[in-house]
Amino acid sequence: MGKALFDLSAEDARARHKKLLKEIARHDDLYHGKDNPEISDAAYDKLRQELEKIEAEFPELANEQSQKVGAAPSKGFKKVRHSIPMLSLSNIFSEEDLGDFIEKVQRFLNISDDIAVVAEPKIDGLSCSVRYEHGKLVQAATRGDGSEGEDITANVQHIADLPKILKGNVPDILEVRGEIYMRRDDFVKLNKKQEEAGKQIFANPRNAAAGSVRQLDSSITAQRPLHFFGYALGEVSAAFAKTQQDIRKKLVSWGFAEAQPWTLCKTQKEIMTYYDKVMNLRPDLQYDIDGVVYKVNDLVLQERLGFVSRSPRWATAHKFPAERAVTILKEIDIQVGRTGSLTPVARLEPITVGGVVVSNATLHNEDEIERKDVRIGDHVVVQRAGDVIPQIVEVVLEKRTGKEKKFKYPDHCPVCNSIAIREEGEVVRRCTGGLICKAQAVERLKHFVSRLAFDIEGLGAKIIEEFYEDGLIQSPADIFKLEQKDKKSLTPLRVREGWGDLSAKNLFESIETRRTIPFDRFIYALGIRQIGEATAKKLAAHYSTLENMREAMKEAQTVGTDARGDLLNIEDVGPSVVDDLLGFFAEKHNQKILDELAAELNIQPYERPRAINSPVAGKTVVFTGTLVTLTRQEAKANAERLGAKVAGSVSKKTDYVIAGEDAGSKLKAAAELGVKVLTEEEWKKLISAS
């Protein structure tokens, strides 16, 4: 692409945008009209992606012509809602991290014995879920955002080693998760063919596989040498295995190919031996891998361990060492986040690291700059591992000339000039401007419309900034009033430079589809300090509705109340999180925003998972005292998995108190309120009925 997009001047961007429009229009005609494409689909996708990036950075360039020039492939696919989410894996990077992973599993399960794990290569391909009904392939979908992917059923029909009809006795419903990939020798042949045809070659096998699968015309996919490894399960109508090892063997018997080598490890030493073996084998394998995956072998233990946030507790990916490169640190900028945090960002001379051009890297905080003695003009080592944000590892001291400049960390906000303070015990310096700080207001709005929050297509970062500057959107509720305000405006959106009837219509439709939102995503969208996706889900599960939560926050303002104690007993909600929550809900400006949003939206009550025939589904339980056969963490996770609500204090709403050894005040409170008390064994007997 030449010059990095973020370094383009407005004039350069306009010229490049015009050229891209013309080039894409020609390729659209060749592809759709003349069935004679000159470039690969991946190359075409890159043109479209560059166009979209330029329009995101310079929204005034977007117009109806750019809307009509083709469409990103993903928009042409039907969406598929995964019956069981396709979660990502947590990552580890060292033997020490591996020890921590094993220790966490043991601690959760309250066992000290070694735990057997299946170790297998981590394929660097395109994640895919294939669904079979009565042994016949009926649907295939990409991972997407984990909850919803793209329907690629027609395309996977052309993957030779993906079975279309399964051999043997299989469950009526079977979803197999795996990886679509391209072998290295096939990749070389494909690129040679592309080169001979004068077409742009693919960057790597993964891009080639992904670009081949994401074709609206499945006949193009049919021409690409794709393969599939199956290694995990989604929805299954009937259990057929007791271990992860059994799953792999069964999948092979049904006709699926599997990645080799894999093995069953019983100790940490065996795991590391396997890791070293696979890393040494990596250059000789016929497919790309970027690490290995460890999965607890026993499926009963997997069920007990469950999930945390967006990944399973029973599995992790051990990534190979990060790729590094040396470049020059040109400048250090300060970005102000939605909570006022001042974060230093290194602006680098662009360098390719792990196949990606890197021009920015995180420096984390002022202590990091001081500890590494990073100076403007330094030669620095930049590291990138997988999808991790690039970071500066160290300074190449022997390259110093004496002309490098030390960076002076600001004590005032670079946006609103308010004092920036660093509270005792914190590593982050924060702007004290609050609501008067434009950066914080804009960043909160960006967070509100982000993918894991409201996910409003068409409201990118630059559009938010533009609309905020022009007074169109000042608070989250303004987003949902935008269309009505636009109808009364003397300068409606469609007549603004870079806009038109179609682009305005698409934006309003996108906003309208997001008026209904799950409660946990709503909480996350509010951008409350320290409230991430996982904590938002716990809060939503605890309070169920916004009305309940607001009432509880009001009562919890008073120290010593049941509501305050109840809040403190929610997992991951400690005193500092409570302070941030209560501070947010006590602020009158925020109360007004919540009132306005409640009037505009349909905020769906949180639905706790209800196990079939679970005797504790919908019940409120409290654990007290020391449990003997279960850890407190596992007991709570198990109760929640069965549809129960775990509370931190006893009230009239409590259904059961499970009393372990040395139970204290909660046991006394249960007796006073007439709440049923169960021993640990009685509780286990009750839930085993499910």
Wavefront OBJ file of the C-alpha trace (Angstrom):
o trace
v 0.000 0.000 0.000
v 2.991 2.299 0.213
v 2.657 4.978 2.847
v 0.995 3.884 6.109
v -2.648 4.880 6.070
v -2.503 6.823 9.294
v 0.316 8.943 7.859
v -1.640 10.006 4.769
v -2.391 13.684 4.404
v -5.940 14.677 3.466
v -4.752 15.451 -0.070
v -2.955 12.090 -0.449
v -5.970 10.271 0.975
v -8.332 11.923 -1.514
v -6.074 11.001 -4.455
v -5.639 7.404 -3.267
v -9.395 7.097 -2.610
v -10.213 8.233 -6.157
v -7.705 5.786 -7.645
v -9.051 2.898 -5.577
v -12.637 3.603 -6.643
v -11.642 3.489 -10.300
v -9.534 0.342 -9.883
v -12.205 -1.540 -7.913
v -14.913 -0.570 -10.424
v -12.793 -2.061 -13.245
v -12.222 -5.302 -11.333
v -15.923 -5.520 -10.455
v -16.747 -5.339 -14.161
v -14.157 -7.996 -15.040
v -15.318 -10.285 -12.242
v -19.090 -9.874 -12.297
v -19.729 -8.698 -15.845
v -17.083 -10.492 -17.919
v -16.252 -13.436 -15.638
v -12.580 -12.756 -16.344
v -10.846 -11.516 -13.163
v -7.299 -10.206 -13.498
v -6.378 -10.376 -9.810
v -6.872 -12.888 -7.018
v -9.832 -12.490 -4.741
v -7.482 -11.911 -1.831
v -5.877 -9.059 -3.773
v -9.323 -7.646 -4.516
v -10.199 -7.927 -0.827
v -7.087 -5.912 0.029
v -8.207 -3.110 -2.282
v -11.595 -3.044 -0.598
v -10.036 -3.119 2.862
v -7.737 -0.227 2.010
v -10.716 1.755 0.722
v -12.654 1.087 3.936
v -9.677 2.071 6.117
v -9.236 5.349 4.256
v -12.954 6.125 4.624
v -12.789 5.278 8.336
v -9.935 7.762 8.764
v -11.367 10.331 6.341
v -15.178 9.886 6.498
v -15.756 12.934 4.290
v -14.518 10.818 1.354
v -17.221 8.163 1.706
v -19.966 8.521 -0.896
v -22.653 6.585 -2.702
v -20.215 5.466 -5.378
v -18.032 3.772 -2.811
v -21.137 2.125 -1.370
v -22.041 0.713 -4.787
v -18.592 -0.541 -5.741
v -18.924 -4.226 -4.901
v -19.253 -5.332 -1.296
v -16.966 -6.831 1.273
v -17.276 -10.626 0.937
v -18.492 -11.025 4.525
v -21.580 -8.948 3.764
v -22.583 -11.385 1.029
v -22.788 -14.375 3.352
v -25.822 -15.358 5.368
v -25.205 -15.164 9.115
v -25.209 -18.281 11.298
v -25.858 -18.164 15.034
v -23.691 -20.787 16.780
v -25.790 -23.066 18.999
v -22.778 -23.240 21.329
v -20.373 -20.264 21.154
v -17.038 -20.801 19.417
v -14.790 -19.461 22.143
v -11.167 -18.488 21.762
v -8.347 -19.892 23.892
v -6.272 -18.152 26.513
v -2.581 -17.910 25.637
v 0.582 -18.824 27.513
v 4.140 -18.081 26.394
v 6.553 -19.841 28.755
v 7.125 -22.896 30.936
v 6.332 -20.706 33.940
v 2.976 -19.795 32.373
v 2.328 -23.511 31.807
v 2.944 -24.177 35.500
v 0.488 -21.418 36.394
v -2.149 -22.922 34.077
v -1.783 -26.380 35.636
v -1.834 -24.924 39.152
v -5.034 -22.968 38.441
v -6.738 -26.111 37.153
v -5.640 -28.093 40.220
v -6.681 -25.329 42.588
v -10.099 -25.000 40.960
v -10.676 -28.758 41.213
v -9.083 -28.971 44.683
v -6.705 -31.753 43.656
v -2.929 -32.036 43.795
v -2.444 -35.023 41.473
v -1.126 -34.629 37.941
v -3.861 -33.991 35.385
v -3.605 -35.665 31.988
v -3.843 -33.319 29.006
v -4.054 -33.878 25.286
v -1.366 -31.854 23.519
v -1.844 -31.058 19.827
v -0.507 -28.638 17.197
v -2.190 -25.226 16.945
v -3.067 -24.913 13.263
v -2.701 -21.444 11.742
v -5.809 -21.546 9.550
v -9.434 -20.438 9.432
v -11.616 -21.703 12.284
v -14.766 -23.432 11.090
v -17.733 -25.308 12.569
v -19.433 -28.012 10.491
v -22.855 -29.367 11.457
v -24.133 -32.859 10.641
v -27.690 -34.096 11.025
v -28.186 -37.860 10.815
v -24.631 -38.138 9.503
v -25.066 -35.683 6.632
v -23.303 -32.319 6.338
v -25.976 -29.605 6.462
v -24.139 -26.420 7.450
v -20.708 -24.852 7.876
v -19.843 -21.522 9.448
v -16.806 -19.414 10.290
v -16.084 -18.455 13.889
v -17.078 -14.810 13.317
v -17.364 -13.074 16.672
v -17.805 -16.369 18.493
v -21.582 -16.063 18.677
v -22.330 -15.498 15.007
v -20.367 -16.481 11.911
v -20.702 -16.576 8.131
v -22.489 -19.394 6.299
v -19.848 -21.050 4.086
v -21.729 -24.335 3.496
v -21.532 -24.149 -0.292
v -17.799 -23.478 -0.201
v -16.752 -26.284 2.160
v -18.477 -28.799 -0.114
v -15.353 -28.480 -2.262
v -12.910 -29.470 0.513
v -12.027 -33.051 -0.388
v -11.011 -34.349 3.058
v -14.005 -32.798 4.836
v -16.510 -35.686 4.956
v -19.953 -34.908 3.556
v -21.518 -38.110 4.919
v -20.055 -39.634 8.077
v -19.131 -43.285 8.358
v -20.497 -45.455 11.166
v -22.928 -44.764 13.999
v -22.984 -41.028 14.770
v -25.222 -38.804 16.974
v -28.276 -37.346 15.236
v -26.793 -33.876 15.700
v -23.039 -33.439 15.610
v -21.067 -30.194 15.290
v -17.363 -30.592 14.652
v -15.044 -27.629 15.122
v -11.741 -27.468 13.330
v -9.450 -25.563 11.008
v -9.483 -24.988 7.257
v -5.923 -24.728 5.993
v -3.729 -24.911 2.904
v -0.657 -27.148 2.750
v 2.646 -25.383 2.192
v 3.421 -27.229 -1.061
v -0.040 -26.382 -2.413
v 0.458 -22.786 -1.320
v 3.734 -22.575 -3.263
v 2.056 -24.053 -6.361
v -0.892 -21.655 -6.062
v 1.390 -18.637 -5.763
v 3.460 -19.818 -8.719
v 0.269 -20.123 -10.733
v -0.830 -16.672 -9.592
v 2.571 -15.228 -10.504
v 2.587 -16.856 -13.951
v -0.853 -15.399 -14.536
v 0.402 -11.975 -13.533
v -1.804 -11.919 -10.477
v -0.888 -10.785 -6.983
v 0.426 -13.613 -4.827
v -0.837 -14.503 -1.335
v 1.173 -13.465 1.719
v 0.941 -16.810 3.557
v -1.036 -20.089 3.592
v -3.542 -18.824 6.158
v -4.469 -15.794 4.058
v -4.745 -18.020 1.010
v -7.078 -20.415 2.837
v -9.221 -17.657 4.317
v -9.450 -15.780 1.037
v -10.385 -18.995 -0.759
v -13.167 -19.883 1.669
v -14.663 -16.393 1.758
v -15.730 -16.466 -1.879
v -19.275 -15.596 -2.860
v -18.751 -17.758 -5.927
v -18.087 -21.267 -4.603
v -16.637 -22.354 -7.969
v -13.577 -20.249 -7.134
v -13.215 -22.086 -3.836
v -13.407 -25.358 -5.769
v -10.205 -24.411 -7.606
v -8.234 -23.933 -4.378
v -6.472 -26.875 -2.629
v -8.029 -26.644 0.836
v -8.005 -29.133 3.712
v -9.750 -29.529 7.059
v -8.630 -30.833 10.443
v -11.414 -31.681 12.929
v -10.462 -31.647 16.608
v -13.298 -30.363 18.830
v -17.053 -30.464 19.330
v -19.918 -27.994 19.338
v -23.514 -29.148 19.798
v -23.924 -32.934 20.149
v -27.279 -34.669 20.671
v -25.792 -37.674 22.491
v -22.524 -38.165 24.383
v -20.121 -40.644 22.798
v -16.811 -40.112 24.598
v -15.349 -39.813 28.072
v -12.074 -38.128 27.153
v -10.620 -35.678 24.663
v -8.517 -38.562 23.429
v -11.711 -40.530 22.698
v -13.111 -37.562 20.732
v -10.066 -37.440 18.471
v -10.151 -41.184 17.821
v -13.888 -41.151 17.133
v -13.583 -38.241 14.691
v -10.915 -40.158 12.757
v -13.166 -43.237 12.610
v -15.957 -41.070 11.148
v -13.710 -39.840 8.362
v -12.026 -36.657 9.653
v -8.336 -35.938 9.141
v -6.324 -35.003 12.227
v -3.218 -32.924 12.818
v -0.116 -34.820 13.840
v 1.738 -35.252 16.056
v -0.487 -35.213 19.125
v -0.050 -37.047 22.396
v -1.400 -37.595 25.896
v 0.783 -35.986 28.583
v 0.556 -36.724 32.303
v 3.169 -34.348 33.727
v 4.453 -30.857 33.066
v 7.782 -32.337 32.022
v 6.061 -34.490 29.381
v 4.149 -31.445 28.122
v 7.331 -29.386 27.701
v 9.049 -32.312 25.965
v 6.169 -32.369 23.466
v 6.295 -28.579 23.048
v 10.023 -28.648 22.244
v 9.525 -31.577 19.863
v 6.776 -29.817 17.894
v 8.674 -26.516 17.773
v 11.648 -28.361 16.248
v 9.342 -30.192 13.827
v 7.642 -26.956 12.779
v 9.777 -26.275 9.668
v 9.187 -29.838 8.379
v 5.388 -29.922 8.770
v 3.264 -29.529 5.666
v 1.020 -26.957 7.342
v 1.626 -23.790 9.354
v 1.324 -23.866 13.135
v 1.913 -21.046 15.614
v 1.993 -23.024 18.849
v 0.487 -26.033 20.589
v -2.803 -26.496 22.454
v -3.304 -28.268 25.781
v -6.722 -29.661 26.745
v -7.635 -31.450 29.971
v -8.298 -34.995 28.787
v -11.134 -36.002 31.157
v -14.459 -34.603 29.881
v -15.988 -34.746 33.369
v -13.191 -32.481 34.575
v -13.755 -30.217 31.551
v -17.409 -29.925 32.546
v -16.454 -29.091 36.137
v -13.920 -26.500 35.044
v -16.331 -24.741 32.682
v -15.544 -21.361 31.157
v -14.380 -17.927 32.194
v -15.214 -14.898 30.068
v -14.585 -15.958 26.443
v -12.341 -18.985 26.955
v -12.465 -22.422 28.625
v -10.646 -23.006 31.914
v -9.679 -26.491 30.720
v -7.610 -25.507 27.679
v -4.922 -23.053 26.660
v -2.662 -22.304 23.695
v 1.111 -22.305 24.229
v 2.362 -19.877 21.572
v 5.752 -20.116 19.994
v 8.229 -17.302 20.781
v 7.205 -13.892 19.511
v 8.748 -12.519 16.365
v 10.952 -9.465 16.800
v 12.423 -6.700 14.667
v 14.488 -3.536 15.201
v 13.235 -0.085 14.174
v 13.497 3.573 15.203
v 11.259 5.286 17.759
v 10.230 8.535 16.061
v 7.898 10.013 18.682
v 5.832 9.262 21.780
v 2.209 10.405 21.808
v -0.205 10.438 24.725
v -3.692 9.020 24.189
v -6.490 9.838 26.634
v -8.874 6.959 27.281
v -12.537 6.966 28.272
v -11.625 6.732 31.968
v -9.078 9.545 31.687
v -6.011 7.296 31.547
v -2.983 8.827 29.830
v -1.381 6.057 27.767
v 1.918 6.505 25.913
v 2.020 5.209 22.334
v 5.273 4.781 20.437
v 5.257 6.037 16.849
v 7.735 3.904 14.925
v 9.461 3.828 11.606
v 7.206 1.205 9.921
v 8.677 -2.299 10.113
v 7.334 -5.769 9.224
v 7.039 -8.061 12.255
v 5.467 -11.488 11.864
v 4.049 -10.643 8.457
v 2.371 -7.426 9.646
v 3.543 -3.839 9.119
v 3.892 -2.217 12.551
v 4.088 1.568 12.958
v 2.724 1.914 16.517
v 3.517 0.065 19.733
v 2.368 0.273 23.325
v 4.619 1.605 26.080
v 2.019 0.847 28.791
v 2.783 3.643 31.294
v 5.378 6.131 32.510
v 7.115 3.554 34.730
v 7.690 1.375 31.671
v 9.357 4.237 29.826
v 11.560 4.959 32.825
v 12.435 1.321 33.517
v 13.466 0.601 29.917
v 15.020 4.073 29.520
v 13.240 4.547 26.198
v 14.157 7.755 24.389
v 12.898 9.422 21.234
v 15.286 8.536 18.403
v 16.313 5.203 19.941
v 16.689 1.993 17.969
v 14.251 -0.362 19.706
v 13.361 -4.052 19.573
v 9.674 -4.500 18.726
v 7.892 -7.738 19.527
v 4.620 -9.115 18.217
v 3.090 -12.467 19.195
v -0.095 -13.546 17.458
v -2.796 -10.925 17.891
v -1.052 -9.295 20.848
v -0.556 -5.529 20.501
v 3.041 -4.830 19.404
v 5.296 -3.761 22.254
v 8.772 -2.361 22.718
v 10.903 -5.007 24.402
v 14.169 -3.162 24.854
v 16.453 -0.422 23.594
v 19.474 -1.247 21.419
v 21.908 0.750 23.556
v 24.913 0.245 21.281
v 23.037 2.186 18.580
v 22.749 5.344 20.713
v 24.406 8.461 19.306
v 23.723 10.916 22.118
v 21.124 12.817 20.077
v 18.213 10.839 21.530
v 15.773 12.794 23.731
v 14.277 11.764 27.039
v 10.480 11.902 27.122
v 8.896 14.149 29.748
v 5.619 12.629 30.889
v 2.850 15.270 31.003
v 1.241 16.288 34.289
v -1.680 17.928 32.450
v -4.147 16.390 30.021
v -2.989 17.029 26.426
v -6.620 17.449 25.339
v -8.356 19.616 27.970
v -5.301 20.771 29.953
v -6.810 19.583 33.240
v -4.374 18.347 35.884
v -3.382 14.695 35.392
v -2.787 12.889 38.672
v -1.429 9.515 39.621
v -3.218 8.143 42.651
v -1.266 6.258 45.288
v -0.782 2.612 44.357
v -1.694 3.150 40.695
v 0.608 2.944 37.673
v -1.685 5.043 35.485
v -1.890 8.836 35.426
v -5.425 10.147 34.802
v -6.973 13.361 33.566
v -9.182 14.983 36.212
v -11.275 16.808 33.607
v -14.079 14.246 33.626
v -17.061 15.383 31.584
v -15.358 18.558 30.363
v -12.628 16.511 28.662
v -13.542 16.022 25.032
v -11.221 13.030 24.693
v -12.957 11.133 27.497
v -16.419 11.945 26.153
v -15.485 10.872 22.627
v -13.692 7.701 23.775
v -16.729 6.695 25.846
v -18.916 7.099 22.775
v -16.488 5.031 20.708
v -16.585 2.348 23.390
v -20.398 2.471 23.464
v -20.655 1.585 19.756
v -17.727 -0.883 19.727
v -18.018 -4.530 18.674
v -18.504 -6.088 22.118
v -20.911 -3.323 23.155
v -23.654 -2.036 20.805
v -21.681 -2.954 17.665
v -23.218 -0.230 15.476
v -21.961 -0.593 11.931
v -21.204 2.717 10.241
v -20.356 4.596 13.433
v -16.595 4.298 13.290
v -14.088 6.310 15.277
v -13.844 9.178 12.776
v -17.624 9.449 12.387
v -18.043 9.610 16.172
v -15.442 12.371 16.357
v -17.094 14.277 13.514
v -20.614 13.980 14.946
v -19.404 14.955 18.421
v -17.583 18.002 17.067
v -20.695 19.064 15.154
v -22.977 18.572 18.162
v -24.976 15.738 16.586
v -23.994 13.186 19.240
v -22.986 14.346 22.716
v -24.234 11.398 24.765
v -25.083 7.738 24.019
v -28.834 8.420 23.913
v -28.283 10.956 21.112
v -27.341 8.065 18.824
v -30.872 6.699 18.973
v -32.407 10.149 18.490
v -30.218 10.903 15.479
v -32.738 9.985 12.774
v -35.563 12.045 14.301
v -33.258 15.043 14.763
v -32.028 14.596 11.201
v -35.585 14.834 9.811
v -35.997 18.243 11.443
v -32.537 19.491 10.493
v -32.002 22.180 7.870
v -28.813 20.336 6.888
v -29.736 16.629 7.037
v -27.083 13.954 6.955
v -27.681 13.081 3.297
v -26.571 16.529 2.121
v -23.370 16.608 4.172
v -20.148 16.294 2.239
v -19.242 12.642 1.730
v -22.750 11.431 2.538
v -25.819 10.639 0.447
v -29.283 9.091 0.660
v -27.965 5.532 0.742
v -25.223 6.051 3.311
v -27.582 7.965 5.622
v -30.276 5.298 5.227
v -27.783 2.502 6.003
v -26.586 4.249 9.159
v -30.115 4.815 10.484
v -31.031 1.190 9.773
v -27.889 0.006 11.544
v -28.756 2.080 14.617
v -32.357 0.845 14.576
v -31.294 -2.812 14.657
v -29.395 -2.175 17.884
v -32.303 -0.838 19.948
v -32.635 -4.292 21.498
v -29.579 -5.388 23.484
v -28.783 -8.008 26.166
v -28.329 -6.539 29.654
v -24.703 -7.680 30.014
v -23.661 -5.961 26.776
v -25.502 -2.837 27.904
v -23.514 -2.736 31.166
v -20.257 -3.214 29.278
v -21.203 -0.458 26.815
v -21.514 2.092 29.637
v -17.723 2.121 29.895
v -17.560 2.086 33.689
v -13.985 1.959 34.906
v -12.813 -1.605 35.728
v -15.995 -3.148 34.282
v -14.898 -5.375 31.430
v -16.903 -7.923 29.493
v -16.586 -10.713 32.087
v -17.490 -8.516 35.081
v -20.415 -7.003 33.158
v -21.777 -10.507 32.628
v -21.466 -11.301 36.347
v -23.270 -8.093 37.271
v -26.018 -8.799 34.734
v -26.435 -12.341 36.047
v -26.670 -11.030 39.606
v -29.170 -8.200 39.054
v -31.018 -9.479 35.955
v -32.404 -6.064 34.931
v -31.290 -2.448 34.795
v -34.087 -1.456 37.187
v -32.874 -3.975 39.783
v -29.281 -2.868 39.402
v -30.032 0.850 39.718
v -32.094 0.265 42.849
v -29.341 -1.885 44.361
v -26.673 0.737 43.520
v -28.801 3.372 45.236
v -29.108 1.285 48.407
v -25.427 0.282 48.302
v -24.302 3.914 48.561
v -24.674 3.465 52.325
v -21.846 1.514 53.968
v -22.947 -1.538 55.924
v -26.170 -2.181 54.026
v -27.102 -5.605 52.677
v -26.950 -4.176 49.157
v -23.309 -3.095 49.681
v -22.390 -6.509 51.069
v -24.250 -8.232 48.269
v -22.295 -6.228 45.695
v -18.966 -6.992 47.345
v -19.700 -10.708 47.259
v -20.064 -10.851 43.483
v -17.065 -12.623 41.984
v -14.344 -10.204 40.745
v -16.024 -7.224 42.438
v -13.683 -5.908 45.112
v -13.689 -2.619 47.060
v -12.102 -0.552 44.265
v -14.571 -1.894 41.690
v -17.426 -1.112 44.082
v -16.149 2.463 44.399
v -16.126 2.871 40.614
v -19.594 1.336 40.234
v -21.182 3.401 42.972
v -19.430 6.528 41.739
v -20.846 6.006 38.266
v -24.416 5.400 39.423
v -24.324 8.302 41.910
v -23.322 10.847 39.248
v -26.415 12.844 38.212
v -25.193 13.182 34.634
v -24.967 9.386 34.368
v -28.410 8.968 35.930
v -29.817 11.209 33.209
v -28.059 9.163 30.521
v -29.492 5.924 31.970
v -32.990 7.421 32.017
v -32.682 8.512 28.393
v -31.294 5.166 27.254
v -34.006 3.223 29.087
v -36.588 5.268 27.181
v -34.971 4.521 23.812
v -33.947 0.885 24.189
v -35.271 -2.592 24.824
v -32.729 -3.877 27.353
v -33.314 -7.607 27.602
v -33.180 -9.128 31.101
v -30.224 -11.423 31.627
v -31.154 -15.062 31.143
v -29.161 -17.426 33.305
v -28.354 -20.804 31.792
v -30.934 -23.304 32.932
v -29.899 -26.919 32.989
v -32.562 -29.397 31.908
v -34.402 -30.731 34.967
v -32.044 -28.877 37.288
v -33.613 -28.666 40.761
v -31.713 -25.441 41.510
v -32.444 -23.517 38.300
v -33.658 -20.051 39.255
v -32.841 -20.576 42.947
v -30.693 -18.215 45.034
v -27.962 -19.945 47.039
v -25.332 -18.795 49.519
v -22.155 -20.726 50.413
v -20.646 -20.268 53.873
v -17.893 -21.940 55.846
v -15.134 -24.209 54.504
v -16.125 -26.797 51.925
v -14.276 -30.106 52.062
v -14.759 -31.890 48.732
v -15.237 -28.799 46.542
v -13.408 -25.516 46.288
v -15.589 -22.452 46.789
v -14.798 -21.385 43.216
v -15.922 -24.704 41.730
v -19.040 -24.851 43.909
v -20.118 -21.395 42.731
v -19.321 -22.115 39.084
v -21.219 -25.406 39.253
v -24.279 -23.739 40.817
v -24.318 -21.037 38.154
v -23.937 -23.629 35.398
v -27.065 -25.338 36.745
v -29.005 -22.071 36.555
v -28.736 -20.946 40.188
v -27.884 -17.431 41.347
v -25.022 -17.346 43.858
v -25.396 -14.527 46.372
v -22.893 -13.232 48.890
v -25.283 -12.578 51.756
v -28.394 -14.195 53.219
v -31.774 -12.523 52.782
v -35.440 -13.454 52.579
v -34.896 -14.131 48.878
v -32.323 -16.844 49.599
v -33.515 -20.387 48.831
v -30.585 -22.419 50.184
v -27.582 -21.832 52.424
v -24.865 -24.456 51.960
v -22.932 -24.615 55.210
v -19.407 -26.023 55.344
v -17.137 -26.309 58.362
v -16.876 -23.319 60.739
v -19.927 -21.580 59.235
v -20.556 -18.290 61.043
v -22.876 -15.296 60.761
v -24.531 -16.403 57.513
v -25.624 -19.660 59.119
v -27.088 -17.682 62.015
v -28.868 -15.328 59.600
v -30.345 -18.328 57.755
v -31.777 -19.686 61.022
v -33.286 -16.309 61.880
v -34.903 -15.930 58.443
v -36.027 -19.543 58.155
v -33.874 -20.257 55.096
v -33.228 -23.939 54.360
v -29.685 -24.996 55.300
v -27.905 -27.860 53.505
v -24.669 -29.616 54.309
v -22.101 -30.004 51.557
v -23.152 -33.627 51.000
v -26.851 -32.681 50.901
v -26.088 -30.001 48.327
v -24.138 -32.455 46.137
v -26.996 -34.956 46.379
v -29.509 -32.268 45.398
v -27.650 -31.120 42.297
v -26.787 -34.677 41.259
v -30.517 -35.158 40.657
v -30.109 -33.007 37.566
l 1 2 3 4 5 6 7 8 9 10 11 12 13 14 15 16 17 18 19 20 21 22 23 24 25 26 27 28 29 30 31 32 33 34 35 36 37 38 39 40 41 42 43 44 45 46 47 48 49 50 51 52 53 54 55 56 57 58 59 60 61 62 63 64 65 66 67 68 69 70 71 72 73 74 75 76 77 78 79 80 81 82 83 84 85 86 87 88 89 90 91 92 93 94 95 96 97 98 99 100 101 102 103 104 105 106 107 108 109 110 111 112 113 114 115 116 117 118 119 120 121 122 123 124 125 126 127 128 129 130 131 132 133 134 135 136 137 138 139 140 141 142 143 144 145 146 147 148 149 150 151 152 153 154 155 156 157 158 159 160 161 162 163 164 165 166 167 168 169 170 171 172 173 174 175 176 177 178 179 180 181 182 183 184 185 186 187 188 189 190 191 192 193 194 195 196 197 198 199 200 201 202 203 204 205 206 207 208 209 210 211 212 213 214 215 216 217 218 219 220 221 222 223 224 225 226 227 228 229 230 231 232 233 234 235 236 237 238 239 240 241 242 243 244 245 246 247 248 249 250 251 252 253 254 255 256 257 258 259 260 261 262 263 264 265 266 267 268 269 270 271 272 273 274 275 276 277 278 279 280 281 282 283 284 285 286 287 288 289 290 291 292 293 294 295 296 297 298 299 300 301 302 303 304 305 306 307 308 309 310 311 312 313 314 315 316 317 318 319 320 321 322 323 324 325 326 327 328 329 330 331 332 333 334 335 336 337 338 339 340 341 342 343 344 345 346 347 348 349 350 351 352 353 354 355 356 357 358 359 360 361 362 363 364 365 366 367 368 369 370 371 372 373 374 375 376 377 378 379 380 381 382 383 384 385 386 387 388 389 390 391 392 393 394 395 396 397 398 399 400 401 402 403 404 405 406 407 408 409 410 411 412 413 414 415 416 417 418 419 420 421 422 423 424 425 426 427 428 429 430 431 432 433 434 435 436 437 438 439 440 441 442 443 444 445 446 447 448 449 450 451 452 453 454 455 456 457 458 459 460 461 462 463 464 465 466 467 468 469 470 471 472 473 474 475 476 477 478 479 480 481 482 483 484 485 486 487 488 489 490 491 492 493 494 495 496 497 498 499 500 501 502 503 504 505 506 507 508 509 510 511 512 513 514 515 516 517 518 519 520 521 522 523 524 525 526 527 528 529 530 531 532 533 534 535 536 537 538 539 540 541 542 543 544 545 546 547 548 549 550 551 552 553 554 555 556 557 558 559 560 561 562 563 564 565 566 567 568 569 570 571 572 573 574 575 576 577 578 579 580 581 582 583 584 585 586 587 588 589 590 591 592 593 594 595 596 597 598 599 600 601 602 603 604 605 606 607 608 609 610 611 612 613 614 615 616 617 618 619 620 621 622 623 624 625 626 627 628 629 630 631 632 633 634 635 636 637 638 639 640 641 642 643 644 645 646 647 648 649 650 651 652 653 654 655 656 657 658 659 660 661 662 663 664 665 666 667 668 669 670 671 672 673 674 675 676 677 678 679 680 681 682 683 684 685 686 687 688 689 690
